[in-house]
Amino acid sequence: MTVSEYATKFEDLCRFSPHYNTMETEEDKCVKFENGLRPDIKQLIGFSEIRN
C-alpha cells in the first residue's frame, strides 16, 4: 500500500471515530497516522514530527 492509499484509507476510517473528529485531537490523529506507517517510511518522516 502506498502512503497516499494509506492516507486515504486512514481518513475514511477516522470519520467513524468521534475521538479523531475534533480540532483538539489533531495531534493525536497525526501520531496515530505516523504509528500506522511501515517502519522504513516512519523512520524517514519521523524527524519531521508532522502534527497538522
PyMOL Python script that loads the backbone (N, CA, C, O; Angstrom):
from pymol import cmd

cmd.read_pdbstr("""\
ATOM      1  N   MET A   1       0.853  -1.168   0.000  1.00  0.00           N
ATOM      2  CA  MET A   1       0.000   0.000   0.000  1.00  0.00           C
ATOM      3  C   MET A   1       0.904   1.238   0.000  1.00  0.00           C
ATOM      4  O   MET A   1       1.870   1.317   0.759  1.00  0.00           O
ATOM      5  N   THR A   2       0.575   2.190  -0.855  1.00  0.00           N
ATOM      6  CA  THR A   2       1.354   3.423  -0.895  1.00  0.00           C
ATOM      7  C   THR A   2       0.943   4.342   0.252  1.00  0.00           C
ATOM      8  O   THR A   2      -0.092   4.133   0.886  1.00  0.00           O
ATOM      9  N   VAL A   3       1.755   5.353   0.511  1.00  0.00           N
ATOM     10  CA  VAL A   3       1.427   6.319   1.562  1.00  0.00           C
ATOM     11  C   VAL A   3       0.134   7.040   1.207  1.00  0.00           C
ATOM     12  O   VAL A   3      -0.689   7.308   2.082  1.00  0.00           O
ATOM     13  N   SER A   4      -0.046   7.350  -0.052  1.00  0.00           N
ATOM     14  CA  SER A   4      -1.271   8.021  -0.499  1.00  0.00           C
ATOM     15  C   SER A   4      -2.504   7.147  -0.251  1.00  0.00           C
ATOM     16  O   SER A   4      -3.530   7.633   0.223  1.00  0.00           O
ATOM     17  N   GLU A   5      -2.397   5.872  -0.571  1.00  0.00           N
ATOM     18  CA  GLU A   5      -3.509   4.943  -0.327  1.00  0.00           C
ATOM     19  C   GLU A   5      -3.779   4.810   1.168  1.00  0.00           C
ATOM     20  O   GLU A   5      -4.931   4.782   1.603  1.00  0.00           O
ATOM     21  N   TYR A   6      -2.708   4.728   1.944  1.00  0.00           N
ATOM     22  CA  TYR A   6      -2.848   4.632   3.399  1.00  0.00           C
ATOM     23  C   TYR A   6      -3.534   5.877   3.956  1.00  0.00           C
ATOM     24  O   TYR A   6      -4.422   5.772   4.802  1.00  0.00           O
ATOM     25  N   ALA A   7      -3.124   7.055   3.484  1.00  0.00           N
ATOM     26  CA  ALA A   7      -3.713   8.311   3.961  1.00  0.00           C
ATOM     27  C   ALA A   7      -5.203   8.371   3.647  1.00  0.00           C
ATOM     28  O   ALA A   7      -6.002   8.797   4.481  1.00  0.00           O
ATOM     29  N   THR A   8      -5.570   7.949   2.455  1.00  0.00           N
ATOM     30  CA  THR A   8      -6.985   7.936   2.070  1.00  0.00           C
ATOM     31  C   THR A   8      -7.775   6.978   2.946  1.00  0.00           C
ATOM     32  O   THR A   8      -8.846   7.328   3.441  1.00  0.00           O
ATOM     33  N   LYS A   9      -7.260   5.786   3.138  1.00  0.00           N
ATOM     34  CA  LYS A   9      -7.940   4.786   3.977  1.00  0.00           C
ATOM     35  C   LYS A   9      -8.030   5.271   5.421  1.00  0.00           C
ATOM     36  O   LYS A   9      -9.063   5.104   6.071  1.00  0.00           O
ATOM     37  N   PHE A  10      -6.959   5.868   5.921  1.00  0.00           N
ATOM     38  CA  PHE A  10      -6.926   6.388   7.286  1.00  0.00           C
ATOM     39  C   PHE A  10      -8.023   7.433   7.482  1.00  0.00           C
ATOM     40  O   PHE A  10      -8.767   7.376   8.461  1.00  0.00           O
ATOM     41  N   GLU A  11      -8.125   8.386   6.557  1.00  0.00           N
ATOM     42  CA  GLU A  11      -9.154   9.430   6.656  1.00  0.00           C
ATOM     43  C   GLU A  11     -10.555   8.834   6.566  1.00  0.00           C
ATOM     44  O   GLU A  11     -11.459   9.259   7.286  1.00  0.00           O
ATOM     45  N   ASP A  12     -10.736   7.854   5.686  1.00  0.00           N
ATOM     46  CA  ASP A  12     -12.043   7.198   5.568  1.00  0.00           C
ATOM     47  C   ASP A  12     -12.452   6.543   6.881  1.00  0.00           C
ATOM     48  O   ASP A  12     -13.609   6.640   7.290  1.00  0.00           O
ATOM     49  N   LEU A  13     -11.514   5.881   7.542  1.00  0.00           N
ATOM     50  CA  LEU A  13     -11.826   5.183   8.788  1.00  0.00           C
ATOM     51  C   LEU A  13     -11.939   6.131   9.981  1.00  0.00           C
ATOM     52  O   LEU A  13     -12.695   5.859  10.914  1.00  0.00           O
ATOM     53  N   CYS A  14     -11.205   7.229   9.963  1.00  0.00           N
ATOM     54  CA  CYS A  14     -11.245   8.188  11.077  1.00  0.00           C
ATOM     55  C   CYS A  14     -12.623   8.809  11.264  1.00  0.00           C
ATOM     56  O   CYS A  14     -12.990   9.190  12.375  1.00  0.00           O
ATOM     57  N   ARG A  15     -13.371   8.910  10.200  1.00  0.00           N
ATOM     58  CA  ARG A  15     -14.694   9.533  10.347  1.00  0.00           C
ATOM     59  C   ARG A  15     -15.625   8.705  11.226  1.00  0.00           C
ATOM     60  O   ARG A  15     -16.635   9.218  11.706  1.00  0.00           O
ATOM     61  N   PHE A  16     -15.301   7.438  11.442  1.00  0.00           N
ATOM     62  CA  PHE A  16     -16.103   6.586  12.315  1.00  0.00           C
ATOM     63  C   PHE A  16     -15.703   6.698  13.785  1.00  0.00           C
ATOM     64  O   PHE A  16     -16.375   6.146  14.655  1.00  0.00           O
ATOM     65  N   SER A  17     -14.620   7.405  14.061  1.00  0.00           N
ATOM     66  CA  SER A  17     -14.136   7.556  15.433  1.00  0.00           C
ATOM     67  C   SER A  17     -14.352   8.989  15.904  1.00  0.00           C
ATOM     68  O   SER A  17     -13.665   9.896  15.436  1.00  0.00           O
ATOM     69  N   PRO A  18     -15.287   9.208  16.814  1.00  0.00           N
ATOM     70  CA  PRO A  18     -15.552  10.570  17.296  1.00  0.00           C
ATOM     71  C   PRO A  18     -14.315  11.231  17.904  1.00  0.00           C
ATOM     72  O   PRO A  18     -14.170  12.452  17.840  1.00  0.00           O
ATOM     73  N   HIS A  19     -13.438  10.444  18.485  1.00  0.00           N
ATOM     74  CA  HIS A  19     -12.232  10.998  19.114  1.00  0.00           C
ATOM     75  C   HIS A  19     -11.367  11.768  18.118  1.00  0.00           C
ATOM     76  O   HIS A  19     -10.772  12.785  18.475  1.00  0.00           O
ATOM     77  N   TYR A  20     -11.293  11.300  16.891  1.00  0.00           N
ATOM     78  CA  TYR A  20     -10.406  11.911  15.904  1.00  0.00           C
ATOM     79  C   TYR A  20     -11.102  12.946  15.025  1.00  0.00           C
ATOM     80  O   TYR A  20     -10.550  13.353  14.003  1.00  0.00           O
ATOM     81  N   ASN A  21     -12.290  13.373  15.398  1.00  0.00           N
ATOM     82  CA  ASN A  21     -13.030  14.318  14.571  1.00  0.00           C
ATOM     83  C   ASN A  21     -13.148  15.703  15.177  1.00  0.00           C
ATOM     84  O   ASN A  21     -14.090  16.432  14.865  1.00  0.00           O
ATOM     85  N   THR A  22     -12.219  16.077  16.030  1.00  0.00           N
ATOM     86  CA  THR A  22     -12.218  17.422  16.602  1.00  0.00           C
ATOM     87  C   THR A  22     -10.843  18.049  16.397  1.00  0.00           C
ATOM     88  O   THR A  22      -9.844  17.344  16.254  1.00  0.00           O
ATOM     89  N   MET A  23     -10.802  19.367  16.385  1.00  0.00           N
ATOM     90  CA  MET A  23      -9.527  20.063  16.208  1.00  0.00           C
ATOM     91  C   MET A  23      -8.590  19.831  17.399  1.00  0.00           C
ATOM     92  O   MET A  23      -7.369  19.854  17.242  1.00  0.00           O
ATOM     93  N   GLU A  24      -9.153  19.612  18.571  1.00  0.00           N
ATOM     94  CA  GLU A  24      -8.333  19.416  19.767  1.00  0.00           C
ATOM     95  C   GLU A  24      -7.514  18.131  19.692  1.00  0.00           C
ATOM     96  O   GLU A  24      -6.480  18.019  20.350  1.00  0.00           O
ATOM     97  N   THR A  25      -7.951  17.183  18.916  1.00  0.00           N
ATOM     98  CA  THR A  25      -7.254  15.896  18.844  1.00  0.00           C
ATOM     99  C   THR A  25      -6.455  15.741  17.554  1.00  0.00           C
ATOM    100  O   THR A  25      -6.060  14.629  17.202  1.00  0.00           O
ATOM    101  N   GLU A  26      -6.217  16.833  16.855  1.00  0.00           N
ATOM    102  CA  GLU A  26      -5.476  16.762  15.592  1.00  0.00           C
ATOM    103  C   GLU A  26      -4.078  16.166  15.795  1.00  0.00           C
ATOM    104  O   GLU A  26      -3.612  15.386  14.964  1.00  0.00           O
ATOM    105  N   GLU A  27      -3.413  16.526  16.885  1.00  0.00           N
ATOM    106  CA  GLU A  27      -2.082  15.970  17.142  1.00  0.00           C
ATOM    107  C   GLU A  27      -2.169  14.467  17.400  1.00  0.00           C
ATOM    108  O   GLU A  27      -1.319  13.715  16.923  1.00  0.00           O
ATOM    109  N   ASP A  28      -3.185  14.014  18.148  1.00  0.00           N
ATOM    110  CA  ASP A  28      -3.379  12.580  18.381  1.00  0.00           C
ATOM    111  C   ASP A  28      -3.577  11.845  17.056  1.00  0.00           C
ATOM    112  O   ASP A  28      -3.051  10.751  16.850  1.00  0.00           O
ATOM    113  N   LYS A  29      -4.337  12.464  16.173  1.00  0.00           N
ATOM    114  CA  LYS A  29      -4.607  11.870  14.868  1.00  0.00           C
ATOM    115  C   LYS A  29      -3.309  11.740  14.066  1.00  0.00           C
ATOM    116  O   LYS A  29      -3.085  10.728  13.402  1.00  0.00           O
ATOM    117  N   CYS A  30      -2.468  12.752  14.130  1.00  0.00           N
ATOM    118  CA  CYS A  30      -1.182  12.709  13.427  1.00  0.00           C
ATOM    119  C   CYS A  30      -0.291  11.595  13.969  1.00  0.00           C
ATOM    120  O   CYS A  30       0.348  10.872  13.204  1.00  0.00           O
ATOM    121  N   VAL A  31      -0.256  11.466  15.275  1.00  0.00           N
ATOM    122  CA  VAL A  31       0.550  10.413  15.905  1.00  0.00           C
ATOM    123  C   VAL A  31       0.023   9.039  15.496  1.00  0.00           C
ATOM    124  O   VAL A  31       0.806   8.144  15.178  1.00  0.00           O
ATOM    125  N   LYS A  32      -1.288   8.870  15.502  1.00  0.00           N
ATOM    126  CA  LYS A  32      -1.902   7.596  15.107  1.00  0.00           C
ATOM    127  C   LYS A  32      -1.549   7.267  13.657  1.00  0.00           C
ATOM    128  O   LYS A  32      -1.232   6.124  13.328  1.00  0.00           O
ATOM    129  N   PHE A  33      -1.607   8.285  12.797  1.00  0.00           N
ATOM    130  CA  PHE A  33      -1.259   8.096  11.388  1.00  0.00           C
ATOM    131  C   PHE A  33       0.195   7.643  11.250  1.00  0.00           C
ATOM    132  O   PHE A  33       0.485   6.667  10.557  1.00  0.00           O
ATOM    133  N   GLU A  34       1.093   8.349  11.906  1.00  0.00           N
ATOM    134  CA  GLU A  34       2.520   8.005  11.831  1.00  0.00           C
ATOM    135  C   GLU A  34       2.788   6.601  12.355  1.00  0.00           C
ATOM    136  O   GLU A  34       3.595   5.867  11.784  1.00  0.00           O
ATOM    137  N   ASN A  35       2.119   6.225  13.436  1.00  0.00           N
ATOM    138  CA  ASN A  35       2.343   4.906  14.027  1.00  0.00           C
ATOM    139  C   ASN A  35       1.864   3.773  13.130  1.00  0.00           C
ATOM    140  O   ASN A  35       2.310   2.635  13.280  1.00  0.00           O
ATOM    141  N   GLY A  36       0.964   4.071  12.204  1.00  0.00           N
ATOM    142  CA  GLY A  36       0.461   3.049  11.291  1.00  0.00           C
ATOM    143  C   GLY A  36       1.302   2.863  10.041  1.00  0.00           C
ATOM    144  O   GLY A  36       1.053   1.952   9.251  1.00  0.00           O
ATOM    145  N   LEU A  37       2.286   3.713   9.860  1.00  0.00           N
ATOM    146  CA  LEU A  37       3.142   3.605   8.678  1.00  0.00           C
ATOM    147  C   LEU A  37       4.137   2.456   8.822  1.00  0.00           C
ATOM    148  O   LEU A  37       4.473   2.038   9.930  1.00  0.00           O
ATOM    149  N   ARG A  38       4.593   1.963   7.689  1.00  0.00           N
ATOM    150  CA  ARG A  38       5.655   0.961   7.712  1.00  0.00           C
ATOM    151  C   ARG A  38       6.870   1.552   8.397  1.00  0.00           C
ATOM    152  O   ARG A  38       7.121   2.751   8.273  1.00  0.00           O
ATOM    153  N   PRO A  39       7.630   0.741   9.117  1.00  0.00           N
ATOM    154  CA  PRO A  39       8.790   1.252   9.860  1.00  0.00           C
ATOM    155  C   PRO A  39       9.785   2.032   9.002  1.00  0.00           C
ATOM    156  O   PRO A  39      10.320   3.044   9.456  1.00  0.00           O
ATOM    157  N   ASP A  40      10.044   1.583   7.769  1.00  0.00           N
ATOM    158  CA  ASP A  40      11.014   2.291   6.929  1.00  0.00           C
ATOM    159  C   ASP A  40      10.517   3.681   6.533  1.00  0.00           C
ATOM    160  O   ASP A  40      11.306   4.624   6.464  1.00  0.00           O
ATOM    161  N   ILE A  41       9.233   3.813   6.277  1.00  0.00           N
ATOM    162  CA  ILE A  41       8.661   5.119   5.939  1.00  0.00           C
ATOM    163  C   ILE A  41       8.564   5.980   7.185  1.00  0.00           C
ATOM    164  O   ILE A  41       8.864   7.173   7.154  1.00  0.00           O
ATOM    165  N   LYS A  42       8.146   5.373   8.267  1.00  0.00           N
ATOM    166  CA  LYS A  42       8.033   6.111   9.532  1.00  0.00           C
ATOM    167  C   LYS A  42       9.377   6.720   9.923  1.00  0.00           C
ATOM    168  O   LYS A  42       9.432   7.850  10.408  1.00  0.00           O
ATOM    169  N   GLN A  43      10.441   5.983   9.716  1.00  0.00           N
ATOM    170  CA  GLN A  43      11.772   6.482  10.058  1.00  0.00           C
ATOM    171  C   GLN A  43      12.126   7.702   9.209  1.00  0.00           C
ATOM    172  O   GLN A  43      12.752   8.639   9.704  1.00  0.00           O
ATOM    173  N   LEU A  44      11.737   7.699   7.954  1.00  0.00           N
ATOM    174  CA  LEU A  44      12.050   8.818   7.066  1.00  0.00           C
ATOM    175  C   LEU A  44      11.315  10.097   7.448  1.00  0.00           C
ATOM    176  O   LEU A  44      11.873  11.188   7.332  1.00  0.00           O
ATOM    177  N   ILE A  45      10.070   9.975   7.902  1.00  0.00           N
ATOM    178  CA  ILE A  45       9.315  11.183   8.250  1.00  0.00           C
ATOM    179  C   ILE A  45       9.324  11.470   9.739  1.00  0.00           C
ATOM    180  O   ILE A  45       8.874  12.533  10.169  1.00  0.00           O
ATOM    181  N   GLY A  46       9.826  10.544  10.524  1.00  0.00           N
ATOM    182  CA  GLY A  46       9.821  10.703  11.975  1.00  0.00           C
ATOM    183  C   GLY A  46      10.511  11.955  12.464  1.00  0.00           C
ATOM    184  O   GLY A  46      10.120  12.527  13.481  1.00  0.00           O
ATOM    185  N   PHE A  47      11.516  12.379  11.762  1.00  0.00           N
ATOM    186  CA  PHE A  47      12.253  13.570  12.170  1.00  0.00           C
ATOM    187  C   PHE A  47      11.451  14.844  11.938  1.00  0.00           C
ATOM    188  O   PHE A  47      11.733  15.876  12.548  1.00  0.00           O
ATOM    189  N   SER A  48      10.454  14.780  11.063  1.00  0.00           N
ATOM    190  CA  SER A  48       9.644  15.961  10.740  1.00  0.00           C
ATOM    191  C   SER A  48       8.653  16.305  11.835  1.00  0.00           C
ATOM    192  O   SER A  48       8.286  17.468  12.002  1.00  0.00           O
ATOM    193  N   GLU A  49       8.217  15.302  12.583  1.00  0.00           N
ATOM    194  CA  GLU A  49       7.209  15.471  13.626  1.00  0.00           C
ATOM    195  C   GLU A  49       6.010  16.263  13.119  1.00  0.00           C
ATOM    196  O   GLU A  49       5.675  17.316  13.661  1.00  0.00           O
ATOM    197  N   ILE A  50       5.374  15.751  12.084  1.00  0.00           N
ATOM    198  CA  ILE A  50       4.197  16.384  11.488  1.00  0.00           C
ATOM    199  C   ILE A  50       3.040  16.301  12.477  1.00  0.00           C
ATOM    200  O   ILE A  50       2.734  15.226  12.993  1.00  0.00           O
ATOM    201  N   ARG A  51       2.409  17.420  12.737  1.00  0.00           N
ATOM    202  CA  ARG A  51       1.327  17.444  13.719  1.00  0.00           C
ATOM    203  C   ARG A  51       0.058  18.120  13.221  1.00  0.00           C
ATOM    204  O   ARG A  51      -0.880  18.292  13.999  1.00  0.00           O
ATOM    205  N   ASN A  52      -0.003  18.509  11.948  1.00  0.00           N
ATOM    206  CA  ASN A  52      -1.256  19.049  11.405  1.00  0.00           C
ATOM    207  C   ASN A  52      -1.282  18.943   9.912  1.00  0.00           C
ATOM    208  O   ASN A  52      -2.258  19.348   9.281  1.00  0.00           O
TER     209      ASN A  52
END
""", "prot")
cmd.dss("prot")
cmd.show_as("cartoon", "prot")
cmd.util.cbc("prot")
cmd.orient("prot")
